[in-house]
Amino acid sequence: MVSAAGLCCKPLSDVLAVDYGGPSLATNVIPSHFSGDREAAVVLDVACGSGLVAKQMEEEGFKQILGVDGSEAMLQMSRKTGLYKELKRCLLGEEPMPVHWGLFDVVVIVGALSVGHVPVNVVRELFNFHATKNGGYIYMTTRDSFDNAEFKYALETELKQMEEEDLWTCVEVTEKEWIKVMPEQDYNYTTGIVYLYKKI
Ligand SMILES: C[S@@+](CC[C@H](N)C(=O)[O-])C[C@H]1O[C@@H](n2cnc3c(N)ncnc32)[C@H](O)[C@@H]1O
């Protein structure tokens, strides 16, 4: 049985074996909505892990990518990719976000909004203080699994609340195959939910 937690620090062969869909889903969804200049757009990769999301975003033409993660070990891996303009360590929910980063065209949180990882209140923190330009996109994912049900409910309640406050509009919410439960079984995937919002 494979869980998404800690997957990003596994060797690439393990990630391929379980067909972890998070980073490629982000890069399927974001470019289909983002109509600006990709080379100039500044992207914040939150809980960037080993850099899988940056790799996909870079292939889609996004070149200005900054990353933040709570783990120095993960930051060392992402640093080695050479894809990030800047990387900072921050345990989100416990420590204040690194300030004075300016505003981002796209903020991405893949594979980290779930129980025991990045808490729900970080979404509003990113939105309000540090991250997103007016008209910018915020892309998030969570797992649709029994152990994450309470977290998913709290996250969706917050996303809806922020919509009711006219802070953003919902562009897309989609259910996707997320990760193979058993690498040897092609059909047996857990489900992930991807959310794309646009700041008003
Ligand atoms: C499953 S990995 C996902 C990494 C990357 N986004 C991807 O999709 O490949 C989860 C990442 O979240 C980071 N993380 C978990 N909780 C965090 C927190 N509270 N603050 C910052 N980073 C956190 C971990 O260090 C890890 O790198």
Ligand as a Chemical Component Dictionary entry (heavy atoms), coordinates in Angstrom:
data_LIG
# 
_chem_comp.id                   LIG 
_chem_comp.type                 NON-POLYMER 
_chem_comp.pdbx_formal_charge   0 
_chem_comp.three_letter_code    LIG 
# 
loop_
_chem_comp_atom.comp_id 
_chem_comp_atom.atom_id 
_chem_comp_atom.alt_atom_id 
_chem_comp_atom.type_symbol 
_chem_comp_atom.charge 
_chem_comp_atom.model_Cartn_x 
_chem_comp_atom.model_Cartn_y 
_chem_comp_atom.model_Cartn_z 
_chem_comp_atom.pdbx_ordinal 
LIG C1  C1  C 0  3.645 14.727 -0.995 1  
LIG S1  S1  S 1  4.910 16.005 -1.006 2  
LIG C2  C2  C 0  4.386 16.966 -2.413 3  
LIG C3  C3  C 0  5.522 17.706 -3.034 4  
LIG C4  C4  C 0  5.238 18.384 -4.366 5  
LIG N1  N1  N 0  4.269 19.451 -4.228 6  
LIG C5  C5  C 0  4.763 17.371 -5.383 7  
LIG O1  O1  O 0  3.569 17.337 -5.725 8  
LIG O2  O2  O -1 5.602 16.585 -5.835 9  
LIG C6  C6  C 0  4.403 17.041 0.371  10 
LIG C7  C7  C 0  5.403 18.156 0.686  11 
LIG O3  O3  O 0  4.792 19.025 1.617  12 
LIG C8  C8  C 0  5.770 19.457 2.526  13 
LIG N2  N2  N 0  5.050 19.899 3.729  14 
LIG C9  C9  C 0  4.212 19.149 4.488  15 
LIG N3  N3  N 0  3.712 19.905 5.481  16 
LIG C10 C10 C 0  4.251 21.157 5.328  17 
LIG C11 C11 C 0  4.102 22.373 6.036  18 
LIG N4  N4  N 0  3.300 22.485 7.100  19 
LIG N5  N5  N 0  4.799 23.447 5.601  20 
LIG C12 C12 C 0  5.604 23.368 4.517  21 
LIG N6  N6  N 0  5.782 22.237 3.818  22 
LIG C13 C13 C 0  5.105 21.144 4.202  23 
LIG C14 C14 C 0  6.677 18.246 2.738  24 
LIG O4  O4  O 0  7.947 18.622 3.231  25 
LIG C15 C15 C 0  6.721 17.693 1.333  26 
LIG O5  O5  O 0  7.809 18.209 0.607  27 
# 
loop_
_chem_comp_bond.comp_id 
_chem_comp_bond.atom_id_1 
_chem_comp_bond.atom_id_2 
_chem_comp_bond.value_order 
_chem_comp_bond.pdbx_ordinal 
LIG C1  S1  SING 1  
LIG S1  C2  SING 2  
LIG S1  C6  SING 3  
LIG C2  C3  SING 4  
LIG C3  C4  SING 5  
LIG C4  N1  SING 6  
LIG C4  C5  SING 7  
LIG C5  O1  DOUB 8  
LIG C5  O2  SING 9  
LIG C6  C7  SING 10 
LIG C7  O3  SING 11 
LIG C7  C15 SING 12 
LIG O3  C8  SING 13 
LIG C8  N2  SING 14 
LIG C8  C14 SING 15 
LIG N2  C9  SING 16 
LIG N2  C13 SING 17 
LIG C9  N3  DOUB 18 
LIG N3  C10 SING 19 
LIG C10 C11 SING 20 
LIG C10 C13 DOUB 21 
LIG C11 N4  SING 22 
LIG C11 N5  DOUB 23 
LIG N5  C12 SING 24 
LIG C12 N6  DOUB 25 
LIG N6  C13 SING 26 
LIG C14 O4  SING 27 
LIG C14 C15 SING 28 
LIG C15 O5  SING 29 
# 
